Amino acid sequence: MPDKIEELLREPLVVINLGLKGFAASLEKQEVEVIQVDWIPPAGGDEEMIDLLDKLL
């Protein structure tokens, strides 16, 4: 198993970044491939609205 982990760690790193664009920018400066996903919490994070949305689904 350690050989597979070592092999994986030798592969180029690709990061999926959710939300914080500054984090993606600092990785890109280090020449890390970044996939940026623009994500925000449902209903702006308002728990009451989230509960209502959950009921609709």
Steps between C-alpha positions, in 0.01 A plus 500: 500500500775758576623460140161610368500803731850596390396459137196721557711771663729510196208589273433867415268661752157621388293688760125560493438824685154587635436867550811678628664637187801628694590143590485400133712801401778410743505142370514622140801717590668174604410353159241262644208424271181629662137445406299786649139428598292808583294370790300676766290344776134443405273790596806705594549278806164601655401185690128576501502542122707184461239307700226633272697406189561150640125456542446591135746237385 
